[in-house]
Structure formats: structure tokens, C-alpha cells
């Protein structure tokens, strides 16, 4: 019979689970990668993950990550239709995912800067 987990370990496990976030990164040519990050990870960790996967070309100043709050639904602003989106670049690399508003996880889209 397994030994019961001490209360301190239960609390630590619970707190760690609450700080985990699931992020899906969509590639420009199609396809995507998924990973569990921690809210306190900085954006550099996400870029490092792309490099580890052999996708270092996307972890450069030529690309940015875009978070679309409503990727499918469009919103009307003053008669014009637009989607809510927030862009993150390599310059944001030292900000935590929570500071960047990604604390709940979600989808990020890689796009080439214009």
C-alpha cells in the first residue's frame, strides 16, 4: 500500500498545478506545438522551447507571437470589424507569461513582422 502524501507535499503539488498553463503555438505554414509552461516563466522560455524543437528561425526579431483573445469571433469597433490581438516580440523576453497577460494559457500565433 502506498504511503500517504504529507500535507506539505499536497499543498505544494496543488499550488504547482494552479501555476501551470497550457500554451499552443501555431506555426505560419500550419501545424502547431503544445507545451505546459508555468505562469512565472518568462517569454524567453517560450522562445527557447522553439529553438529546442529546431524552430529557431521563429525565435528571432523577424517574427512575433500574437495572442488573439477572440481568434474566431470578430468585434465591431466604430463600425469597423477587427479582432482583439496582442503582439509579443523578442524584446518582451524578460517579462513573465503572467505579466504579459498569458497567465491563463491559450493560443499564440507566430507571424512574420512587416
C-alpha positions in Angstrom: 0.0 0.0 0.0 1.5 3.4 -1.0 2.5 5.8 1.8 0.1 8.8 2.1 1.5 12.1 0.9 2.3 14.6 3.7 0.2 17.7 3.8 3.1 20.0 2.8 3.6 18.0 -0.3 -0.1 18.1 -1.1 -0.1 21.9 -0.8 3.0 22.2 -2.9 1.5 19.9 -5.6 -1.8 21.8 -5.6 0.0 25.2 -5.9 2.2 24.0 -8.7 -0.9 22.7 -10.6 -2.5 26.1 -10.3 0.5 27.8 -11.8 0.7 25.5 -14.8 -0.6 26.9 -18.1 -1.1 25.2 -21.4 0.0 27.1 -24.5 -0.4 26.1 -28.1 1.9 27.8 -30.6 0.6 27.9 -34.2 3.2 28.0 -37.0 2.8 30.2 -40.0 2.7 27.3 -42.5 0.3 25.3 -40.5 0.7 22.9 -37.6 1.2 23.7 -34.0 3.2 22.7 -30.9 1.8 22.5 -27.4 3.5 22.7 -24.0 2.8 23.3 -20.4 4.6 26.3 -19.0 4.5 28.0 -15.6 3.0 31.5 -15.1 6.3 32.7 -13.8 8.2 31.6 -16.9 9.4 34.5 -19.0 8.8 34.7 -22.7 12.4 33.7 -23.3 11.5 30.2 -22.1 8.9 30.0 -24.9 11.5 31.2 -27.5 14.0 28.7 -26.0 11.4 25.9 -26.5 11.1 26.9 -30.2 14.9 26.7 -30.5 15.0 23.2 -28.8 12.4 22.0 -31.3 14.6 23.2 -34.2 12.3 26.2 -34.9 14.9 28.8 -34.0 14.0 30.8 -37.2 10.8 31.8 -35.4 12.6 32.9 -32.2 14.2 35.8 -34.0 13.5 39.5 -34.4 11.8 38.7 -37.7 8.8 37.0 -36.0 6.4 37.9 -33.2 3.9 35.9 -31.2 0.4 37.1 -31.4 -2.3 36.3 -28.8 -5.8 36.7 -30.2 -8.4 37.0 -27.5 -11.1 36.2 -30.0 -9.4 34.4 -32.9 -12.7 33.3 -34.5 -15.2 35.9 -33.4 -14.7 39.4 -34.7 -15.7 42.6 -32.8 -17.1 45.7 -34.2 -15.4 49.0 -33.2 -16.9 52.2 -34.6 -18.4 50.3 -37.5 -15.1 48.6 -38.4 -14.6 44.9 -37.7 -11.4 43.8 -36.1 -10.2 41.1 -33.8 -8.6 41.7 -30.4 -5.0 40.8 -30.5 -1.8 41.4 -28.6 1.6 41.1 -30.1 4.8 40.0 -28.2 8.3 40.2 -29.6 11.7 39.1 -28.6 12.1 42.5 -26.8 9.4 41.2 -24.3 11.5 38.1 -23.5 12.2 39.0 -19.8 8.5 39.6 -18.9 6.8 36.7 -17.3 3.9 35.0 -19.1 1.6 36.2 -16.3 2.8 39.8 -16.7 2.1 39.6 -20.4 -1.5 38.5 -19.8 -0.9 34.9 -20.7 -1.5 33.6 -17.2 -4.5 31.5 -18.3 -2.6 29.9 -21.2 -4.2 29.7 -24.6 -3.1 30.0 -28.3 -0.2 32.0 -29.7 0.2 32.6 -33.4 3.7 33.1 -34.9 3.6 35.8 -37.6 6.3 37.5 -39.6 6.8 41.2 -38.8 6.0 43.6 -41.6 
